[in-house]
Amino acid sequence: NENLTPLDVVKFTSAFGTWLQNNKNKKDLTLVVGRDARISGAMVNSLVTATLQGLGIHVIDLGLSTTPTVEVMVPELNADGGIILTASHNPKQWNALKLLNEKGEFINGENGAEVLALAESEDFNYAEVDDLGKYEIRDDGFAIHIQKILDLPMVNAEAIRAKKYKIVVDAVNSTGGIAIPQLLEDLGCEVVKLYCEPNGQFPHNP
């Protein structure tokens, strides 16, 4: 009731994976997983991806990512859903699972209640050893997301480049420190980086 333990991570991941299996009319499911740079991120990522594989669900692991990048990559990769491992603005001891549908959108309240009920009942069916989910790593999430931004009709990249902006980015040592400077530099901006090392050591409250 006070924190997200490894057992909780496995339980709620199992519940979400089971909920997807119960609501999809296909055998092979694929989920996209990405995480921020929190200290617990690698550990939580290992638990989540292994649990999904244990359910027989295939995993595409984006590694260090941002919430909107995972949202973009779910439909981009024709996945059945996604999980973002992040606690957003909360202090470093927090972590969380953000659950996405096949559109890369957060599941709604009704769906969330169904996932919570499954977690409470622990009514999970793990796969036999020959049916474990596959695991794939992708490192092109940021590049694809940035290109989609640059391709938007309302983004006048040449006009922005002509301004030669100088922009300071404070990423609180999380994954924004990877993605935001890349985007700004592609737009011709000079970037001054503050706390852009994705090590999860927040120098101030995020």
N, C-alpha and C positions, 0 to 999 in steps of 0.2 A: 504493500500500500504506500510505500514511500520512495521506491526507486524501481528502475527497470533492470531486473536481474537477468543473468543468462538463461535461466529457466523461463522467465517471462518472454524473452525474445523468441525462444523456440516455440513456446505455446502460441503466441499471437501470430507468428509467421506460419505455423501449421494451420491455424484457424483461417487465415487469409487464403493460403493455398488451397485448403479444402473447400472453402467457399467458392473460389473460382472453379474448381473441378466440378462442384455441384451445379454451377450455373452456366457452364459451357458445354455445347454439344460436340465436343471433339476430344480425342484422346490425348494428343500431345500439346501441352501448354508451355508457353515461354514467358518468362518474366524478366524485365529489365531491373537491375539493381544498381544504385549509385549512392555515394555517401559524401558527407562533408569531412573536414579534417580533424574532427574531434579526437581526443586521445583514445576514447573507447571505440572509435569508428572501425578500425581493422578487426577488432575482436567481434564486434556486433555483426560486421559484414560476413565474417567466417561462419558465425552461427546461422545467419539468415540464408546464405547461399547453400550451405550444407543441408539445412532443414528442407528447403525447396527441392533439392536433389533427392532427399529422402522420400519426398512425396511423389517422385517421378516427374517433377517439373523441370524443364530446361531453363538454365540461367544465363543471361547475358550481363556480365559484370562490367560496368563503366568505370569502376574504381572511384577515384576522387572526381566529384561532379558537383553540380548545383541542382537545386530543386527544379528550376525551369528546364535545365538541360535534360534531366531524366524525363520530364513531361514531354519534351519534344521527341526524345528518342523512342518512347514506347510506340507511337504510331509509325514513326520512321522505320522501325524494325519489324513492324507488323506483329508486335508482341500482344499478349493477352492481358497484360497489366504491368504494374511496376511497384517497387518499394524504394522510397528515398529514406536513407538513414541520416537523420538530422534532427536537432532540437532548435533550429532557427536561432532566435535571439537569446535563448536561455544560456545560463552560465555553463562552464566546461564540464561539470559533473553530470549534466543531463544528456540524454539521447532519446530518440524516438523513431518509430516506424510510420512513415506517411504512405498511405495505400492508394494506388492509382488503378483506374479501370483501363480498358483497351484504348480509350481515347487520350490517355495521358492526363486525365482529370481525376481529382480526388473523389473517392467513392462517397456517396451521399449518406445521410444519417440513417436511413432505413437499412442500407447495405451494411453500414458500420455496426448497427445493432445485431444484425445476423452474424457478423464476424465475431462480435463479443460473446454471443450466445454459444457459438461453436467452441470458442476458447474456454468458456466456462464448463461445457460438457466434455471437452477433450475428446470429441468423437472424430478421431483422425484415422486414416488408413494409409500407412506408409507402404512404399513400393517394395516389391521383391527385388533381390539383388540384380537380376538381369534387366530390371525396368527403372533403375535409378536415372534421374535427370542428368542431362549433359551440362557441361560448364564451359563457357566461352568468355574470353576477355576482349573488350573493345576499348581502344584508346582514342577514337575519333569523334567522341561525343561533342566536345567543345568546338571542333572545327566545323562539324555539320551544323550545329546550332548557330554559330557566328555567321556562317554563310547564309543561313535562312534569314537572319536579321538584315544582312547587307542586301539581300534580294527583295526585301519588302518594298512595295511601291512608295510608301510614305517616308522611307529613309533615303535622303538625298546625300549619298556618300561623298560625291564630288564637292558639294557645297560645304560639307563638314570639313573635308580635307583642306579646302581653300582657306578656312578660318585659322588653321594651325593652332588649335587649342592646346593649352597646357593644363593638365588635369591631375589632381592629387587623388589617389585611391588608397583608402584605409580598409583593408579586408580582414582585419582582426585575426590574421594568421589562419584563415580558412580558405575554402576553394574559390571564393570570389577573387582572391589574389592571383589565381591562374587565369580565370576566364575573362575578367573585366579588362585587365591590361591588354590581353590579346585583341579583344574587340576594339578598344580605343586606338591601339596602334594600327590596326587595319583601317581605321578611319582617319589616319594621319595625325593623331594627337601625340603630343609629348606627354609621357606618363611619369609622374613622380610616385613611387611606391612607398607606402607606409604599411608595415605589418602584413606583407604579402607572402610570407613563408608559410605554407600550409602544414603547420606542425600542431595545431590545436591548442597552442598556448596563448590564450586570449589576453592581450595586454590591457584590455579594459572590457567592460560588459558589452557583449556583442549586441 
